[in-house]
Amino acid sequence: MRECPKCGHVRRQEDDGFVPAEECPKCGVIYSRARPDVSLQPYSNRPAGKGIGETIKFVLLIALVLIGFYLWTHYYGSSAEGKSTFGLEFLMVPRG
């Protein structure tokens, strides 16, 4: 008797008549291709994978954007009048 690594179904002799011996009759998984370490472990017990690396990349991207914005405002924000328009004067509506 064989137990399915994905769904835990225990194979019986009657199952051999309609399902190949290397396939689970309940869920259809191929025993040799199933990864029991992934399918049976609860989510909290799985090892940390690429998530930490992706988080670090995201934090670095946000930091670069903030540094870029800071440099942009100090470079284009210092005008003689003390007002910063960030080079968008063409969007200003003339007041009459």
Buried (B, 14 or more C-beta within 10 A) or exposed (E): EEEBBBBEBEBEEEBEEEBEEEBBBBEEBEBEEBEEEEBBEEEEEEEEEEEEEEEEEEEEEEEEEEEEEEEEEEEEBEEEEEEEEEEEEEEEEEEE
